[in-house]
């Protein structure tokens, strides 16, 4: 569940709402919410890559504890 916590942390650090992140990354808002809540514990790599790109971090940073 590190990815859920880390996405939320980086998103908040960027001052970004889930809605804004979803629009910038081209990912459905519901998908972002499910990932952050842990309801989707293993999101697709392409989804994580899009999120990382918009948050200005790497996939590794989102996956690390």
DSSP file (Angstrom, degrees, kcal/mol; ACC not computed):
  #  RESIDUE AA STRUCTURE BP1 BP2  ACC     N-H-->O    O-->H-N    N-H-->O    O-->H-N    TCO  KAPPA ALPHA  PHI   PSI    X-CA   Y-CA   Z-CA
    1    1 A X     >        0   0    0      0, 0.0     4,-1.7     0, 0.0     5,-0.2   0.000 360.0 360.0 360.0   8.9    0.0    0.0    0.0
    2    2 A X  H  >  +     0   0    0      1,-0.2     4,-3.0     2,-0.2     5,-0.2   0.882 360.0  58.5 -61.7 -37.2    3.1    2.2   -0.2
    3    3 A X  H  > S+     0   0    0      1,-0.2     4,-2.6     2,-0.2     5,-0.3   0.898 103.8  51.2 -62.6 -39.3    2.0    3.4   -3.7
    4    4 A X  H  > S+     0   0    0      1,-0.2     4,-1.9     2,-0.2    -1,-0.2   0.946 114.4  43.1 -61.3 -48.5   -1.3    4.7   -2.4
    5    5 A X  H  X S+     0   0    0     -4,-1.7     4,-2.4     1,-0.2    -2,-0.2   0.905 115.5  49.1 -64.2 -42.3    0.4    6.7    0.4
    6    6 A X  H  X S+     0   0    0     -4,-3.0     4,-2.8    56,-0.3     5,-0.3   0.887 108.7  51.1 -70.0 -39.5    3.2    8.0   -1.8
    7    7 A X  H  X S+     0   0    0     -4,-2.6     4,-2.6    -5,-0.2     5,-0.2   0.945 113.1  46.5 -61.4 -45.9    0.9    9.2   -4.6
    8    8 A X  H  X S+     0   0    0     -4,-1.9     4,-2.7    -5,-0.3     5,-0.2   0.916 112.7  50.5 -61.6 -42.7   -1.2   11.1   -2.1
    9    9 A X  H  X S+     0   0    0     -4,-2.4     4,-2.4     1,-0.2    -2,-0.2   0.941 114.4  42.3 -61.5 -49.2    1.9   12.5   -0.5
   10   10 A X  H  X S+     0   0    0     -4,-2.8     4,-1.7     2,-0.2    -1,-0.2   0.869 114.2  52.3 -67.5 -36.3    3.4   13.7   -3.8
   11   11 A X  H  <>S+     0   0    0     -4,-2.6     5,-2.5    -5,-0.3     4,-0.2   0.933 112.6  44.0 -64.8 -45.7    0.1   15.0   -5.0
   12   12 A X  H ><5S+     0   0    0     -4,-2.7     3,-1.4     1,-0.2    -2,-0.2   0.883 110.1  55.9 -67.1 -37.8   -0.5   17.0   -1.9
   13   13 A X  H 3<5S+     0   0    0     -4,-2.4    -1,-0.2     1,-0.3    -2,-0.2   0.854 107.3  50.4 -60.7 -34.4    3.2   18.3   -2.0
   14   14 A X  T 3<5S-     0   0    0     -4,-1.7    -1,-0.3    -5,-0.2    -2,-0.2   0.487 115.0-120.4 -81.2  -3.3    2.5   19.5   -5.5
   15   15 A X  T < 5 +     0   0    0     -3,-1.4     2,-0.4     1,-0.2    -3,-0.2   0.848  65.3 144.6  68.0  34.0   -0.7   21.3   -4.2
   16   16 A X      < -     0   0    0     -5,-2.5    -1,-0.2    -6,-0.1     2,-0.1  -0.849  44.6-138.2-112.7 139.4   -2.8   19.3   -6.6
   17   17 A X     >  -     0   0    0     -2,-0.4     4,-2.4    -3,-0.1     5,-0.2  -0.464  30.4-111.0 -83.0 164.2   -6.3   17.9   -6.2
   18   18 A X  H  > S+     0   0    0      1,-0.2     4,-2.6     2,-0.2     5,-0.2   0.897 120.5  54.4 -59.8 -39.0   -7.2   14.4   -7.3
   19   19 A X  H  > S+     0   0    0      2,-0.2     4,-2.1     1,-0.2    -1,-0.2   0.923 108.7  46.2 -62.1 -45.9   -9.4   16.0  -10.0
   20   20 A X  H  > S+     0   0    0      1,-0.2     4,-2.6     2,-0.2     5,-0.2   0.922 113.1  49.7 -64.6 -43.5   -6.5   18.1  -11.3
   21   21 A X  H  X S+     0   0    0     -4,-2.4     4,-2.7     1,-0.2     6,-0.3   0.918 109.6  51.8 -60.9 -43.1   -4.1   15.1  -11.3
   22   22 A X  H  X>S+     0   0    0     -4,-2.6     5,-2.2     1,-0.2     4,-1.1   0.906 112.2  45.7 -62.0 -40.7   -6.7   13.0  -13.2
   23   23 A X  H  <5S+     0   0    0     -4,-2.1    -2,-0.2     3,-0.2    -1,-0.2   0.922 115.1  46.0 -68.3 -44.1   -7.2   15.7  -15.9
   24   24 A X  H  <5S+     0   0    0     -4,-2.6    -2,-0.2     1,-0.2    -1,-0.2   0.891 119.1  40.8 -65.9 -39.5   -3.4   16.3  -16.3
   25   25 A X  H  <5S-     0   0    0     -4,-2.7    -1,-0.2    -5,-0.2    -2,-0.2   0.598 107.3-123.0 -85.9 -11.3   -2.6   12.6  -16.4
   26   26 A X  T  <5 +     0   0    0     -4,-1.1     2,-0.4     1,-0.3    -3,-0.2   0.864  67.3 133.4  71.1  35.2   -5.6   11.6  -18.6
   27   27 A X      < -     0   0    0     -5,-2.2    -1,-0.3    -6,-0.3    -2,-0.2  -0.940  65.0 -99.6-120.6 140.3   -6.8    9.2  -15.9
   28   28 A X     >  -     0   0    0     -2,-0.4     4,-1.8     1,-0.1     3,-0.5  -0.294  26.7-129.3 -57.4 137.4  -10.3    8.8  -14.7
   29   29 A X  H  > S+     0   0    0      1,-0.2     4,-2.5     2,-0.2     5,-0.2   0.876 109.2  57.1 -56.3 -40.7  -10.8   10.6  -11.3
   30   30 A X  H  > S+     0   0    0      1,-0.2     4,-2.3     2,-0.2    -1,-0.2   0.869 104.8  52.3 -60.1 -37.3  -12.4    7.4   -9.9
   31   31 A X  H  > S+     0   0    0     -3,-0.5     4,-2.3     2,-0.2    -1,-0.2   0.923 109.0  48.7 -65.4 -45.2   -9.2    5.5  -10.7
   32   32 A X  H  X S+     0   0    0     -4,-1.8     4,-2.6     1,-0.2     5,-0.2   0.935 112.6  48.8 -59.1 -47.0   -7.0    8.0   -8.9
   33   33 A X  H  X S+     0   0    0     -4,-2.5     4,-1.9     1,-0.2     6,-0.3   0.895 111.2  49.6 -61.9 -41.4   -9.3    7.9   -5.9
   34   34 A X  H  X>S+     0   0    0     -4,-2.3     6,-1.6     2,-0.2     5,-1.3   0.881 111.6  48.7 -67.0 -38.2   -9.3    4.0   -5.9
   35   35 A X  H ><5S+     0   0    0     -4,-2.3     3,-0.9     4,-0.2    -2,-0.2   0.951 113.1  46.8 -65.4 -48.3   -5.5    3.9   -6.1
   36   36 A X  H 3<5S+     0   0    0     -4,-2.6    -2,-0.2     1,-0.2    -1,-0.2   0.816 111.9  50.7 -64.9 -31.0   -5.0    6.4   -3.3
   37   37 A X  H 3<5S-     0   0    0     -4,-1.9    -1,-0.2    -5,-0.2    -2,-0.2   0.610 114.2-115.9 -82.4 -11.1   -7.5    4.6   -1.0
   38   38 A X  T <<5S+     0   0    0     -3,-0.9     3,-0.4    -4,-0.7    -3,-0.2   0.446  84.3 120.3  90.1   0.2   -5.8    1.3   -1.6
   39   39 A X  S   <S+     0   0    0     -5,-1.3     2,-0.5     1,-0.3    -4,-0.2   0.750  81.8  42.0 -68.8 -23.1   -8.9   -0.2   -3.3
   40   40 A X  S    S+     0   0    0     -6,-1.6     3,-0.5     1,-0.1    -1,-0.3  -0.796  73.3 171.4-120.2  85.5   -6.6   -0.7   -6.4
   41   41 A X  S    S+     0   0    0     -2,-0.5     2,-0.3    -3,-0.4   -38,-0.2   0.736  73.0  39.5 -71.8 -22.7   -3.4   -2.0   -4.8
   42   42 A X  S    S-     0   0    0    -39,-0.0    -1,-0.3    -4,-0.0     3,-0.1  -0.619  77.4-176.4-128.0  73.3   -1.6   -2.9   -8.0
   43   43 A X        -     0   0    0     -3,-0.5     5,-0.0    -2,-0.3    -2,-0.0  -0.238  39.7 -84.3 -66.9 159.7   -2.4   -0.3  -10.7
   44   44 A X     >  -     0   0    0      1,-0.1     4,-2.2     4,-0.0     5,-0.2  -0.277  33.6-121.3 -62.6 148.3   -1.1   -0.7  -14.2
   45   45 A X  H  > S+     0   0    0      1,-0.2     4,-2.6     2,-0.2     5,-0.2   0.892 113.1  54.2 -59.5 -42.1    2.5    0.4  -14.9
   46   46 A X  H  > S+     0   0    0      1,-0.2     4,-2.2     2,-0.2    -1,-0.2   0.883 108.0  50.4 -61.9 -38.1    1.3    2.9  -17.6
   47   47 A X  H  > S+     0   0    0      2,-0.2     4,-2.2     1,-0.2    -1,-0.2   0.932 111.7  47.0 -64.2 -46.0   -1.1    4.5  -15.1
   48   48 A X  H  X S+     0   0    0     -4,-2.2     4,-2.9     1,-0.2    -2,-0.2   0.882 110.6  53.5 -63.9 -38.2    1.7    4.8  -12.5
   49   49 A X  H  X S+     0   0    0     -4,-2.6     4,-2.5     2,-0.2    -1,-0.2   0.917 108.7  48.5 -62.8 -44.2    4.0    6.3  -15.2
   50   50 A X  H  X S+     0   0    0     -4,-2.2     4,-1.9     2,-0.2    -2,-0.2   0.909 113.6  47.3 -62.4 -42.2    1.4    8.9  -16.2
   51   51 A X  H  X S+     0   0    0     -4,-2.2     4,-1.9     2,-0.2    -2,-0.2   0.939 112.2  49.3 -64.5 -47.5    0.9    9.8  -12.5
   52   52 A X  H  X>S+     0   0    0     -4,-2.9     5,-2.3     1,-0.2     4,-1.0   0.910 108.9  53.2 -59.2 -43.9    4.6   10.0  -11.8
   53   53 A X  H ><5S+     0   0    0     -4,-2.5     3,-0.5     1,-0.2    -1,-0.2   0.915 111.8  44.7 -58.6 -44.3    5.2   12.2  -14.9
   54   54 A X  H 3<5S+     0   0    0     -4,-1.9    -1,-0.2     1,-0.2    -2,-0.2   0.791 114.3  49.1 -72.7 -27.3    2.5   14.7  -13.7
   55   55 A X  H 3<5S-     0   0    0     -4,-1.9    -1,-0.2    -5,-0.1    -2,-0.2   0.519 111.0-120.5 -89.0  -5.5    3.8   14.7  -10.1
   56   56 A X  T <<5S+     0   0    0     -4,-1.0     2,-0.2    -3,-0.5    -3,-0.2   0.851  76.3 103.1  71.6  34.7    7.4   15.3  -11.2
   57   57 A X  S   <S-     0   0    0     -5,-2.3    -1,-0.3    -6,-0.1     2,-0.2  -0.789  70.1 -99.3-135.3 180.0    8.7   12.1   -9.6
   58   58 A X     >  -     0   0    0     -2,-0.2     4,-1.4     1,-0.1     5,-0.1  -0.592  28.0-115.1 -99.7 163.7    9.8    8.6  -10.7
   59   59 A X  H  > S+     0   0    0      1,-0.2     4,-1.7    -2,-0.2     3,-0.3   0.910 118.0  57.5 -59.8 -41.8    7.9    5.4  -10.6
   60   60 A X  H  > S+     0   0    0      1,-0.2     4,-1.8     2,-0.2    -1,-0.2   0.891 102.3  53.7 -57.3 -41.4   10.5    4.1   -8.1
   61   61 A X  H  4 S+     0   0    0      1,-0.2    -1,-0.2     2,-0.2    -2,-0.2   0.857 109.3  48.6 -63.7 -33.9    9.7    7.0   -5.8
   62   62 A X  H  < S+     0   0    0     -4,-1.4   -56,-0.3    -3,-0.3    -1,-0.2   0.792 114.5  45.7 -75.1 -27.1    6.0    6.1   -5.9
   63   63 A X  H  < S+     0   0    0     -4,-1.7    -2,-0.2    -5,-0.1    -1,-0.2   0.697  91.9 100.3 -88.3 -20.2    6.7    2.4   -5.2
   64   64 A X     <        0   0    0     -4,-1.8   -58,-0.1    -5,-0.2    -3,-0.0  -0.280 360.0 360.0 -71.7 152.1    9.3    2.9   -2.3
   65   65 A X              0   0    0    -59,-0.0    -1,-0.1   -62,-0.0    -4,-0.1   0.459 360.0 360.0 -71.7 360.0    8.4    2.5    1.3
